Amino acid sequence: MIKKYFQVFIFIFPFQIQTDGVICATIPKSGTHLIAKLMEKLGFGYKGLVGPSPLSLDRKLGELGKKNFLSPHAIASKFNIDRIIRHNLKVIFLYRDPRDMVCSFANYMKRPQGSPWKARHLSFEQLITDLICNTGESIYATEKKCIWNDPLLKTISNITGFYQLYMGWQDQKNIDIYVTSFEKLIGKAGGGSNRVQFQEIKNITMFLGLSLTPEEIQAIACSLFGGSNTFFKGQVGAWKDYFNEEHKRIFKEIAGDLLIELGYESDYNW
């Protein structure tokens, strides 16, 4: 598993705050609205989207209460981990095939409203290349006015470094955490499996201490696909429609090992 992640050191008060809230930590463009929709249908109150800025997350944690949740793009930093332990929070961590994440972000950058300079001057194909090779700077340029922008993104050279900021969540032993993926939650409508989706929703409800009937789980599963204002295709493997041979070559060179570690490929023959 990926062990590297950015460390932010800051004094942490030793006492624990009883919150009983949930953090749905997600990699950008990896299904944030999907997990948020699931949480709302499970009866949790949505307290907003927060970016990787540690101080932004810290401010929002004070607003959490019982049966509320945040959807932060929170990296697995020491600051974030210590704050979540202090606030006694459960964490659901969601990730996605980084190739699909790249395509989704390129589409996000190409939106007519508020497109950054980079999106205006690069083609969709060029944006994909830029997001693979220069992920942090690309996202920083896109999100300069967003609350989740953080200069740390500029230090990340490529898609592997970007994922390394987040994948440390799955190795945490001192946090009550459940790790899932876009592919497990999206269901048949998004190119996944309804059976896997049903089981994953059931697993999450058990993790949250909820008891739902099979009929209730099925009703939730049928209502999760699509419906957000940043929705692209929501399809497993959508990258195959957008990656050309050069994209594949660059991605294998930069992040071939990452795909194998995440379980999306078994080798470089894709």
N, C-alpha and C positions, 0 to 999 in steps of 0.2 A: 504494500500500500504506500501511497505517497506520504512522506514524512515531513517534507519541508513546508513551512508556512511562516508568514511574516510575524515577527514578535514585536508587540508594542508594550513597553513596560511603564507602569504607573502605580502609585500607591493605592492599595485596595483596603477598605475598611474590613475588619475581621468578622463583624457580625453579619448574620443572614437576615434578609428581609423576606417575610412570607408573602408571596405573590400569587402562586398557583396559576400563572399565565403560561402561554406557550409561545415560543419563538419558532417561526417557520423560516429557517435560514435557507436561502436559495442563491444559486449562481445566476447572474442576470441572463434573461432570455432562456431560462431553463424550465419554465412552468410555474412562475410565481403566482399568476392569477389562477392557475389550476388548483394549487394547494390552498390558496385563499378561498376559493369557491367551496372546496370540500370542507374547510374549517367552518365557514359560515353555515353550511347545511348541517353541520354537526352541532350547531347552536352556540358557536363561539363568536364574540363580538370583535369586529375588525378595527384595530387601532392604527392602521396605516402601513405604508411602504417606507422603509428606511434604507438608506444606502450604506456603503462600507465605512463611512466616516465613524470612528469610535464614539466621538462626542454626540453625534446625531442619535446613535443607538442609545447611549447612556441617558439622554434627555427623555427619550420615549419610554424607557423601561419604567420610569416613575408613574406613567399613566396606566400601566397594566394592572388589571385586577383579576379576580377569579373568572374563569371562562372567557378571557379576552386573549387575542393573539396579535403579534406583529409579524410582518413579512419583510425582514431586513435582508439586504444583500451583504450580510455580515461575514467577513473573513474569519478564519479560525485563529485569531490573534490571542495573545495572552490577556490583553485587556478585555476583549469580548467574552472569552471563556470565564475569566474571574468574575466579571459582572453578572453573567448568567448564573453562576454558582451562588453568588451573593443573593440574587433575587429568587432563588429556588425555582428556576424555570425549567420546564420540559422543552426539548428541542426536537423539531422534525427537520432533517436536512435533506434537501432535494437537489439532485444534479441531473445532467442530461448529456447525451452524446455531444461532445464539443463541436463536431462538424455541423450538426443541426443548430446548435447555439450560434455559431458563426453566421450561418445563413439567416437566421431569425434576426440577429443584430444588424446585419447588412440591410435587411428590409426595413427595420426600425429606423435606421439612419436615413433611408431614402424617403421617408414620409414627407409630404409636401409642407406640413406645418413645422416650422422651426428647424429645418434641416441644417446641420452644421456645415461649415465651409468644405470639409472633407467630402461629405456626401454629395455636395453640389459639383465638385470638380472631379470626382472619380465615378467610373461606371460601377454597376453592381458587381461585376467580375473583379474589378480592381479593389473594391471594398472588401470582398472576401479574402483576397490576398493580403490586404493590409491588416485585417482582423486576425489572420493566422500569424503573421510575422511581427505585428506591432500592436498587439491587443490592448495593452494598457493605455498607450497614447491615443489610440483610436477612440476608446470609450471615454477617456478624459475629455477629448475634443467634442464628443457628442453631448456629454452631460455637464458641461461647465455651469449651467444654471440650475441643475437639479440638486435636490437636497442630499442625494446619495453620492455626489461627486467627491472624490478625495484625491489629493496629490499622490498618494501611494500608488495609484494606478499607473502613473507616469514611469514608475520604476520597473514595471513589468515588461519584459522584452517581447514575449510571444504568448501563444495560447497555452502552452504548458505551464509557464510561470504564473499565468492568470489562474489556472485551475489549482495550482499548488497553494494559492492563498486560501482556498476554500476546502480542499479535500481533507485537511487536518481534522475537520469535524468528526469524520468517521472513526478516528482513533481515540476519541475522548473517553476516559474511564470514570471521570468524576462528575459527569453530567448524565442526566436521564435523557437519552437521545435515541431517536429512531431514524435510520437512514433509508431513504427511498429514492426512486428515480422517476423522471417524466415518463419513461417507457412503461413502467409498471402501472402508472396511474391513468394513462390516457385512454385505455380501452380500444375496442375495435374501430371506433369512429376515427381514431387518430393513428391507425395502423398497428395498434397493440393487440392485446388479448383481453376479452371480457372476463375470462376466468381468472387471469392474473390480476386484473383490475379489482374484481370483487374481493379476492383474497387480500389484496394490499389495503383496500379500504377497511376490511375487517381487522387486519393487523393494526392499523392506525387507531381504530376505535378502541381496541383492547389496550394499546399503549396509553391512550388518553383516559382509560378507566371508564369507558362508556359501554353500554350493552344495547346493541341494535339487533332487530330481527333480520333474517335474510331478505325479507321483503323491503325493509327500510334501507338496507345497504344497496339493494338492486335499484331502488328508486333514485338514490343519490348518484349511483354510477351512471345511470342513464341521463343525468342532467349536467354532467361535468364538462362536456366538450364545448369549446368555443365560448364566444360571448364577451370577450374583453376588448377594450379599445386598442390594445397593442397586439391582438391576435394576428398571426401570420397564416400558417397552414395547420399548425398543430399536428404534424404528421411525423411518425417515426421514419427516419431515413430520407427525409426531404432533401438532404444535402446531395443525394444522387442526381437530382434534377438540376443542380446548380454548379457542382464541382466539375471543372474540366480536368484534363490530364495534368496540367501544370499545378492546379490546386491540390490534386491528389499527391503529386510528387513532393510539393513543399510540405504538405501536412504530414506525410510519412516521415520526412526528414526531421521536422520539428517536434511532432507529437505522436509519432507511431507507437512509441513505448507507452505513452499516456493512454491511448485507446486500448492497448492490451491490459494495462493495469486496471482500467475501469471495467473491463470485460466486454467491450464493444467489438473487439476483434481478437483473434487468436494469433495472428501473424500479420505480415505486411502485404499479403496477397488479397487486396481488396481494390 
